[in-house]
Amino acid sequence: MSLAIAFVTETFPPEVNGVAMTVGRLVGGMRERGHRVSVVRPRQGEADVGSAHEFPVPGLPLPGYPGLRFGLPAGRQLVRRWRLQRPDLVHVVTEGPLGWSAVSAARQLGIPVTSGFHTNFDRYSVHYGLGWLRSAVATYLRTLHRRTRATLVPTAALAADLAGAGLSGVRVVGRGVDTGLFDPARRSPQLRAAWGVPEGGLACLYVGRLAPEKNLALVEKSFAAIRSVCPAARMIWVGDGPAAIRLRAAHSDHHFAGVRLADDLAAHYASADLFLFPSLSETYGNVVAEAMASGLPVLAYRSAAAAELICDGANGQLVAPGDEASYLMAACELAAGGRGRLPELAMAAREAMLPRNWALVVERFETVAREAILA
């Protein structure tokens, strides 16, 4: 039976971030399976009038993130809209004011509502000088998710964490990766030359938002350590964000590629030799899966997607969360004595990602949606 599902999200393509990409995949996948899917999201510019299946609402710019907006409460609008076109399920992707008002509107109308846990906003507060708010933010998040029939998460570890915090109805849906797009075959000698990587040199890569919560200081320290044992190494940064200006000023010898998309992004992954990703704020981290699918070994903390996808020493390298000394040591070992292992790790990383497709994730989402409707 075809379902009518309303997704409510603060971010949606063409915006560039992990949440937008994930919700775009779910929406597209559910439509391909014959379901009627609408999207409620903040307006993405003055000319944005939406479409028959997209309902833009007022929003405000997100501080420190140009181009991104958070939605303002829209409860009355949503009640009117859903009374006229009642969905079978409302799925709230993000927990901002728009998401909270959508949960309230759905409950008022007796419409089943589920939620997604995509971002550790309580942890982010520490990185922006608002650590004193962390407890309040965590309480807000738990309260919102308790008001829904199920909370969808990407990993079993996150499900256990939330269950341990007293949240019931947590379901693991997972994440996929496009192994057709992210492919080692996209490796480009021309791109490596443009980066200034000499023959036999080591290209180290970071992809993601350039922001404090990503622990970028450890990327900087790691590359400095790598260069001490491998002077020909080159650091490549892909992405943008509030830390970009500081990074560019501090590292004129690094290559800053800015935001890259689609085939261009895939070529950047495949053309590097080592992916440095020391973030501890992720609920998943799509970039880890994209790098591995591209045949790029990842050095990461044993957390989120890395803990689930990387088999330490077989298809990448893991260190204990927060152990900065071990992270730096592992970076040096991979750059020096471990260089001969990188091709072996790269091949194993690619193989590990081949079964992880988005069709299975969409199927799991559909199962949870049907269960929530029948609950």
C-alpha positions as CSV (number, residue, x, y, z in Angstrom):
1,M,0.0,0.0,0.0
2,S,1.3,3.4,-1.0
3,L,1.9,5.8,2.0
4,A,1.6,9.6,2.2
5,I,4.6,10.8,4.2
6,A,5.5,14.4,5.1
7,F,9.2,15.0,5.8
8,V,10.0,18.1,7.9
9,T,13.6,19.2,7.7
10,E,15.7,22.3,8.4
11,T,18.0,21.4,5.4
12,F,17.4,19.8,2.0
13,P,19.3,19.6,-1.3
14,P,20.8,21.6,-3.0
15,E,22.2,22.6,0.4
16,V,25.5,20.7,1.0
17,N,25.8,18.7,4.2
18,G,25.3,15.2,5.5
19,V,21.8,15.7,6.7
20,A,20.6,17.2,3.5
21,M,22.2,14.4,1.5
22,T,20.6,11.8,3.7
23,V,17.1,13.2,3.6
24,G,17.4,13.7,-0.1
25,R,18.2,10.0,-0.6
26,L,15.3,8.9,1.7
27,V,12.8,11.2,-0.1
28,G,14.0,10.1,-3.5
29,G,14.1,6.4,-2.5
30,M,10.6,6.4,-1.0
31,R,9.2,8.1,-4.2
32,E,10.8,5.5,-6.3
33,R,9.0,2.8,-4.2
34,G,5.7,4.5,-5.1
35,H,5.0,6.5,-2.0
36,R,3.7,10.1,-2.0
37,V,6.3,12.2,-0.2
38,S,6.1,15.9,0.6
39,V,8.8,18.0,2.2
40,V,8.4,20.9,4.6
41,R,11.6,23.0,4.8
42,P,12.8,26.6,5.3
43,R,12.7,28.8,2.3
44,Q,16.1,28.7,0.5
45,G,16.1,32.3,-0.8
46,E,13.6,34.9,-1.8
47,A,12.8,33.3,-5.2
48,D,12.0,29.9,-3.5
49,V,8.3,29.3,-3.9
50,G,8.4,25.5,-3.5
51,S,6.5,23.1,-5.6
52,A,3.5,20.7,-5.4
53,H,5.6,18.5,-3.2
54,E,7.7,21.0,-1.3
55,F,6.3,23.5,1.2
56,P,8.8,26.2,2.1
57,V,8.3,28.1,5.4
58,P,10.0,31.1,6.9
59,G,13.5,30.7,8.3
60,L,16.5,32.6,9.5
61,P,20.2,32.3,8.7
62,L,22.1,29.8,10.8
63,P,24.9,31.8,12.7
64,G,28.4,30.9,11.3
65,Y,27.0,28.9,8.4
66,P,26.3,31.1,5.4
67,G,23.7,29.6,3.0
68,L,22.0,27.5,5.7
69,R,18.8,28.4,7.5
70,F,16.8,27.1,10.4
71,G,13.0,27.0,10.2
72,L,10.8,29.1,12.4
73,P,7.8,27.5,14.2
74,A,5.0,26.8,11.6
75,G,2.4,24.9,13.7
76,R,-0.7,26.8,12.5
77,Q,0.4,26.5,8.8
78,L,1.1,22.8,9.2
79,V,-2.2,22.1,10.9
80,R,-4.1,23.8,8.1
81,R,-2.1,22.1,5.4
82,W,-2.4,18.6,7.0
83,R,-6.1,19.0,7.6
84,L,-6.5,19.5,3.9
85,Q,-4.0,16.9,2.8
86,R,-3.6,14.5,5.7
87,P,-0.4,12.4,5.6
88,D,-0.2,8.9,6.9
89,L,3.0,9.8,8.8
90,V,5.0,12.9,9.6
91,H,8.8,12.3,9.8
92,V,10.7,15.1,11.6
93,V,14.3,15.1,10.4
94,T,15.7,17.9,12.6
95,E,15.0,19.2,16.0
96,G,14.9,22.9,15.6
97,P,11.8,25.2,16.1
98,L,10.3,24.0,12.9
99,G,10.7,20.4,13.9
100,W,9.2,21.0,17.4
101,S,6.2,22.7,15.9
102,A,5.7,19.9,13.4
103,V,5.7,17.3,16.2
104,S,3.0,19.3,18.0
105,A,0.9,19.8,14.9
106,A,1.0,16.1,14.0
107,R,0.1,15.1,17.6
108,Q,-2.8,17.7,17.6
109,L,-4.2,16.0,14.5
110,G,-3.6,12.5,15.7
111,I,-1.1,11.8,12.9
112,P,1.7,9.3,13.7
113,V,5.1,11.0,13.9
114,T,8.6,9.7,13.9
115,S,11.9,11.5,14.2
116,G,15.5,11.3,13.1
117,F,18.6,11.8,15.3
118,H,21.2,13.2,12.9
119,T,23.3,15.8,14.9
120,N,24.7,15.9,18.4
121,F,23.6,19.5,19.0
122,D,24.4,19.2,22.7
123,R,28.0,18.4,22.0
124,Y,28.3,21.2,19.4
125,S,27.4,23.8,22.1
126,V,30.8,23.1,23.8
127,H,32.7,24.1,20.6
128,Y,30.9,27.5,20.3
129,G,31.5,28.7,23.9
130,L,28.0,27.6,25.0
131,G,29.0,24.5,27.0
132,W,26.8,25.8,29.9
133,L,23.8,25.1,27.7
134,R,24.8,21.5,27.0
135,S,22.5,19.9,29.6
136,A,19.5,22.0,28.6
137,V,20.0,21.2,24.9
138,A,20.3,17.5,25.7
139,T,17.1,17.7,27.7
140,Y,15.3,19.5,24.8
141,L,16.4,16.8,22.3
142,R,15.3,13.9,24.5
143,T,12.0,15.6,25.2
144,L,11.3,16.1,21.4
145,H,12.2,12.5,20.5
146,R,10.0,11.1,23.4
147,R,7.0,12.8,21.8
148,T,7.5,10.6,18.6
149,R,6.7,7.0,18.0
150,A,10.2,6.1,16.9
151,T,13.6,7.8,16.6
152,L,15.6,6.7,13.7
153,V,19.4,6.5,14.0
154,P,22.3,5.5,11.8
155,T,24.3,3.1,14.1
156,A,23.7,0.5,16.8
157,A,26.1,2.4,19.1
158,L,24.1,5.6,18.9
159,A,20.9,3.6,19.5
160,A,22.5,2.2,22.7
161,D,23.6,5.6,23.8
162,L,20.1,7.1,23.4
163,A,18.5,4.0,25.0
164,G,20.9,4.5,28.0
165,A,19.7,8.1,28.2
166,G,16.2,6.8,28.7
167,L,14.9,7.2,25.1
168,S,12.6,4.4,24.0
169,G,11.5,3.5,20.5
170,V,15.0,3.9,19.0
171,R,15.4,2.1,15.6
172,V,18.6,1.6,13.6
173,V,18.0,2.4,9.9
174,G,21.6,3.0,8.8
175,R,23.2,4.9,6.0
176,G,24.2,4.0,2.5
177,V,26.9,5.1,0.1
178,D,26.8,5.6,-3.7
179,T,29.6,3.2,-4.8
180,G,29.0,4.1,-8.4
181,L,29.8,7.7,-7.7
182,F,32.6,7.2,-5.1
183,D,34.9,4.8,-7.0
184,P,38.7,4.4,-7.0
185,A,38.5,4.5,-10.8
186,R,38.1,8.3,-10.6
187,R,41.7,8.8,-9.4
188,S,43.2,11.6,-11.4
189,P,47.0,12.2,-11.9
190,Q,46.1,15.6,-13.3
191,L,44.3,16.6,-10.1
192,R,47.2,15.4,-8.0
193,A,49.6,17.5,-10.1
194,A,47.3,20.5,-9.6
195,W,47.6,19.9,-5.9
196,G,51.3,20.0,-6.1
197,V,51.8,16.4,-5.1
198,P,55.1,15.1,-6.6
199,E,55.5,11.6,-8.1
200,G,55.3,9.1,-5.2
201,G,54.2,11.9,-2.8
202,L,51.5,11.5,-0.1
203,A,48.2,13.4,-0.5
204,C,46.4,13.8,2.8
205,L,42.7,14.7,2.6
206,Y,40.0,16.2,4.8
207,V,36.5,16.6,3.5
208,G,33.7,18.2,5.5
209,R,32.5,21.4,7.1
210,L,35.4,23.6,8.3
211,A,34.1,24.2,11.8
212,P,35.3,23.9,15.4
213,E,33.2,20.9,16.2
214,K,35.1,18.8,13.7
215,N,38.3,18.8,15.7
216,L,40.3,20.4,12.9
217,A,43.2,21.3,15.2
218,L,44.1,17.6,15.2
219,V,44.1,17.5,11.4
220,E,46.6,20.3,11.5
221,K,48.8,18.6,14.1
222,S,48.6,15.3,12.3
223,F,49.7,16.7,9.0
224,A,52.6,18.6,10.7
225,A,53.7,15.3,12.2
226,I,53.3,13.5,8.8
227,R,55.4,16.1,7.1
228,S,58.2,15.6,9.6
229,V,58.6,12.0,8.3
230,C,57.3,12.6,4.8
231,P,58.4,16.1,3.6
232,A,56.8,15.6,0.2
233,A,53.3,15.2,1.7
234,R,50.6,17.6,0.7
235,M,47.4,18.6,2.7
236,I,44.2,19.0,0.8
237,W,41.1,20.5,2.4
238,V,37.6,20.1,0.8
239,G,34.7,22.1,2.3
240,D,33.9,25.5,3.7
241,G,32.7,26.9,7.0
242,P,33.4,29.3,9.9
243,A,37.0,28.0,10.4
244,A,38.0,28.4,6.7
245,I,39.5,31.9,7.1
246,R,41.7,31.0,10.0
247,L,42.9,27.8,8.3
248,R,43.8,29.5,5.1
249,A,45.7,32.2,7.0
250,A,47.6,29.7,9.1
251,H,48.5,27.3,6.2
252,S,49.4,29.0,3.0
253,D,51.2,25.8,1.9
254,H,48.0,23.7,2.1
255,H,45.6,23.3,-0.8
256,F,42.1,24.6,-0.1
257,A,39.7,23.2,-2.7
258,G,36.5,24.7,-1.3
259,V,33.1,22.9,-1.7
260,R,33.2,20.1,-4.3
261,L,30.2,18.2,-5.5
262,A,29.3,15.0,-7.4
263,D,31.9,13.7,-9.8
264,D,34.3,16.5,-8.8
265,L,34.1,15.5,-5.1
266,A,34.5,11.8,-6.0
267,A,37.7,12.6,-7.9
268,H,39.1,14.5,-4.9
269,Y,38.5,11.4,-2.7
270,A,39.9,8.9,-5.1
271,S,43.0,11.0,-5.9
272,A,44.2,11.2,-2.3
273,D,46.2,8.6,-0.3
274,L,45.1,9.1,3.3
275,F,41.9,10.5,4.8
276,L,42.3,12.3,8.2
277,F,39.1,12.5,10.2
278,P,39.4,13.0,13.9
279,S,35.9,14.3,14.6
280,L,34.2,13.2,17.8
281,S,30.9,15.1,17.3
282,E,29.4,12.9,14.6
283,T,26.3,10.8,14.8
284,Y,27.5,9.1,11.7
285,G,29.9,10.8,9.3
286,N,29.0,10.2,5.7
287,V,32.4,11.3,4.5
288,V,34.0,8.2,6.1
289,A,31.9,5.9,4.0
290,E,32.5,8.0,0.9
291,A,36.2,8.0,1.4
292,M,36.3,4.2,1.9
293,A,34.1,3.6,-1.2
294,S,36.6,5.7,-3.1
295,G,39.5,3.4,-2.1
296,L,40.9,5.9,0.4
297,P,42.1,4.6,3.8
298,V,40.7,6.5,6.8
299,L,42.4,7.3,10.1
300,A,39.7,8.1,12.6
301,Y,38.7,7.8,16.2
302,R,36.7,4.6,17.1
303,S,33.4,6.5,17.0
304,A,30.2,6.8,14.9
305,A,30.6,5.6,11.3
306,A,34.3,4.8,11.7
307,A,33.6,2.4,14.5
308,E,31.0,0.6,12.4
309,L,32.8,0.6,9.1
310,I,36.5,0.3,9.8
311,C,38.2,-2.9,10.8
312,D,41.3,-1.6,12.5
313,G,44.4,-2.4,10.5
314,A,42.5,-4.2,7.8
315,N,40.7,-1.5,5.8
316,G,41.7,1.6,7.8
317,Q,43.1,2.7,11.1
318,L,41.3,3.4,14.4
319,V,42.4,4.8,17.7
320,A,40.6,5.2,21.0
321,P,38.3,8.3,21.1
322,G,40.2,11.3,22.4
323,D,43.6,9.7,22.5
324,E,45.4,12.4,20.6
325,A,48.9,11.0,21.1
326,S,47.9,7.7,19.5
327,Y,46.2,9.4,16.6
328,L,49.4,11.4,15.8
329,M,51.5,8.2,16.2
330,A,49.2,6.3,13.8
331,A,49.4,9.2,11.3
332,C,53.2,9.1,11.3
333,E,53.3,5.3,11.0
334,L,50.9,5.3,8.0
335,A,52.9,8.1,6.3
336,A,56.3,6.5,6.9
337,G,56.6,2.7,7.6
338,G,53.0,2.1,6.7
339,R,53.1,3.6,3.2
340,G,53.4,0.1,1.7
341,R,50.2,-0.8,3.5
342,L,48.1,2.0,2.0
343,P,47.2,0.2,-1.3
344,E,46.1,-2.9,0.6
345,L,44.0,-0.9,3.1
346,A,42.5,1.0,0.1
347,M,41.4,-2.1,-1.7
348,A,39.9,-3.6,1.5
349,A,38.1,-0.3,2.3
350,R,36.4,-0.3,-1.2
351,E,35.4,-4.0,-0.8
352,A,33.8,-3.3,2.6
353,M,31.5,-0.5,1.2
354,L,30.2,-2.4,-1.9
355,P,27.2,-4.0,0.0
356,R,26.2,-0.8,1.7
357,N,23.6,0.6,-0.8
358,W,20.9,3.2,-0.2
359,A,18.1,0.8,-1.4
360,L,18.5,-1.2,1.8
361,V,18.4,1.9,4.0
362,V,15.2,3.1,2.2
363,E,13.6,-0.3,2.7
364,R,14.4,-0.2,6.5
365,F,12.9,3.3,6.7
366,E,9.8,2.1,5.0
367,T,9.5,-0.8,7.5
368,V,9.8,1.6,10.5
369,A,7.3,4.0,8.9
370,R,4.7,1.2,8.5
371,E,5.2,0.0,12.0
372,A,4.8,3.5,13.4
373,I,1.5,4.0,11.5
374,L,0.2,0.7,12.9
375,A,1.4,1.2,16.4
